[in-house]
Amino acid sequence: NVKPAINDYKGVGKNVTIDDCLEIYIIGDAVVNKDTGNNAIIVATDVFGATNNAKQFADALAQATGYVVCMPTFIKDPWDPSNIPPTKSGKFPAGVEPADGTDCLVNWILNSHDLRIDRKDQIEAVKSFLAEEYNVTNKVGAVGMCWGAKVCFNAAGKGLIDAVAACHGSFLTEDDAEQCDVPMCLLNSKDEPELYEKDIKPVMNTKAFKDKNVFKNYPTMHHGWMGTRGIGADTDFSQQDQVEAFAQGISDLTNFFVSAWE
């Protein structure tokens, strides 16, 4: 088990509330062009929500791409990063019966309405906000970490976004790739299931836009290395390795989105 990082990183973005109740973390004031249209990337977090590491990821992606980057609070009551691995005495989301072990975490992920995958209404609200306030009239992509990757691929399958990426994605299937008609990027840790290589990668290679797709394995990185279980987490490898892998992941994502929209 890799314990999530708990640090004091201060994000450079700002929090705004849209559509009455949806809070988003956004970085864009410094890059937005009021005269020409802009591109944007929506970030869907892991189950720990908008942690400092998640903000660090969004900030780095905005700086590298020059795009507006926003991170909606899809999960209203996320899992507390301090309670990994789960212990009965730890903090739990509302409605979760405290218990030791990971079963309670998995059951919550699979069954809680707070972790529903279909976020069509919220994504459409975010896109409208981006168009009105940040002149995002060109392309909108999405990148998800862990659970958030499933949200992003669901959105891609519904035609809501123009490119989709996953960092150590969870619960992805062959059907997710089949339903996707926009460029795809999978950055996988050593812990992702073999079916990604066996079932998803071949589907990616059948697409008309296959030359824009990216499928890359990070064989020394653990599940979560780009997110809350990334920089600053308690791992078996050096922090320098972690920092370098994070930087490479940001570079891979940047190259993917730029190439996807050429």
N, C-alpha and C positions, 0 to 999 in steps of 0.2 A: 504494500500500500504506500502510495506517495501522498504525504500530507500536503494539503493546499498551502500556498504561500499566504501569509498574513503580514502585510507591510504597510508603510505609510506613504506610498507613492501618491503624489498629488496630480490629478489629471489636468490637462491644459484646456479641456473643453468645458462646456456648461450644461446644466440640466434645465430642460424646459418641459412643460406639460402641454400636450396637444389633445385634441378631441375630448376635452373635459377631464380625462383621467389617465391617459397614457404618458408616462414620463419617459423622456429620451435623453441620453447623453450625446452631445453633438460637438463635432469639431469641424468648423467650416468658415468662420468669420474671416480668417486670414487668407483663405484660398478662393473664396467665392468671387466669381466674375459677374458683375451686374450687367455687362454689355453683351456677353455671349453665354450660351447655355453651359451648364456644368454637369459633370457626372457625380454620382454618389454611390456609396457602398453601405448597406445595412448590415450590422453585426448582430448575430443572435448568439447569446452567451451560452456557457455551460449551465448546469443546474445550480451553480452558486451565485448566479446573477451578476450584477454590475459591480464586481469586486475591483479593487485597485489594479490587479493584474489585467482584468478585462479592459479597464480604461487605458492601461499602458499599451495593450494590443491595439485598441482603436486609435490612440494618439500616434503610434508608430506607423500604422497603415495610412492615416491621413497625411502624415509628413512625407512618406515615401511616394504616395501616388499623386498627391496634389488634389485629390478628390475630397468632397464633403463626405464625412463618415459619421454615421449616427448609430446608436446602440439603444434600441427600445427596451424598456423593462417589461419583457413578456411575462416573466415570472414575478408575481406580486409578493410571494412569500417564499424566497429561495432557501435552499439548504444552507445551513450555517457552515462555513468552511472550517470552523474550529472543531466540528463534530465528525471528523474523518480520521480513522474508521469510526463508525457510529457506536456510541456508548450510551447506555440507558440514562446516565446522568447528564448527557449533553443537551444542546439546544436542538429542537425539532420544529419543522413547519407546523402550523395549525392543522389539527386533524390527524397527525401522525402519532401513533402509539409509541412512546419511548421504548427502545429495545436495544440490546447489544447486537452487533453484526450488521452485515450489509443488506439482509433481506428487507428490512424496513425501508431502506433507501431505494432499492430496486422497485418495490411495490409502489412507493410514492411516485417514482418516475413514470411507471407504466399506467397508473390508475388515477392520478390527481388531475382534476379539471384545470388546475393552474399550469399543468405541463401538457396541455393539448397541443397537437402539432399544427392544426389548421389555423393560421393567423391572418387569413385573407383580409378581413375588415381592418385590422390594425396596420397591416402593411400598406393597404390602400390609403389609410389616413396619414401614414408617415410619408408616402410618396406625394400626396397632395400638399402637405406641409413643406416638404423639400422644394417643390415646384414654386410655391408661393413665396416662401421666405428666403430661399437660397438659389433661386433661378435654376433648379435642376430640371432641365428640359431635354437633356440628351439621354444618357444611359443610367440605369440603376441596377447595381449588382447586389449580391448578398453573400456573406461568409458566415458559417456557423461553426461553433466549437462544440464537440461532443453532442449532447442532446440538440443544441441549436442547429447542427448540420441537417437534421431531419426536418426542422422547420423550414430551412432555406430550400431544400430540395422539394418539399411540398409546394412552396411558393413558385419555384421554377416550373413544376409540373402544371401549375394553374396559369402559367403565362404572365406572372406578376413581375418578373425580373428578367434582366438581359444577360446575366452570367451568374454562375453559382459556384461557390467553393466550400470545401469542408476541411477543417483542421481536426484530425483525429475524430472523425465523425462517428456517431453512434446510431445503431438501428437502421442503417442504410441497406437497401435491397436492390436487386437487379431491376425490379419494377420502378424504383425511384429513378434510375438511370434511363430506363425505357421511356418514361413519361417526360423526360427533360429534353426540350428542343432548343436549348441555349448552351454555350460553352460551359464545360464542367472542369473543376479542379479538385482533386483529392490529395491532401498531404497526410500521410498515414504514419502512425507510430508503430513500434514493434508489437503493440498489443491489439491492433485492429484485427478483426477476424479474417481468416484466409479467403472467405467468400468474396471479399472486396477484389482480390487479385483474380480469383477464379470466375466470378460471375459479373461483377460490375465493370471491370476494366475491358473485357471483350465487348460489352455493350457500348462503352464509350468509343471504342475503335470502329463501330459500325456507323457512327453519325457522319453526316455530310460535313460537319465542322470539326472532324476528328483531329485535324492538325492544330486546332486551338485548344484542345483538351490537354489537361495535365494530370498524370497519375504518378505520384512520387512517394517512395517510402523513406522514412528516417529510421533506420534499423537500430540506432542506439537510444532513441528517445522513447519515453513512456507516454501512455495515453494522458493527454492534458497538458503537454509541454508548452503549447502556445497560449494557454489560458491560465486559470486560477491555480493549476498544479504545475505552473511553469517557473519563471524566474523567481528565485527566493524560496522555492519549495524544498522540502527535505528529501533529497534524492541520493542515489548511490554514486552519482558522477559529479564532477566539479561544476561549480557555478559558471566557470568560463565556457565549458562545453554547452551548458544550458543557454547562456547569452548568445553564443555563436549560432546555435541551432535556431533560436528565436529570430535572430537577424536574418538567417537564411530563409526561414519561413516567410517573413515579411517581404523579402526580395522575390521569392517565388510567387507570392500572391500578387505583388505589384506587376511583375512581368506577365502573369496570367491575365489580369484585368486589362492591362494596356493592349496586349495582343488580341484579346477577345473582341475589343471594340475598334480595332484598326479598320 
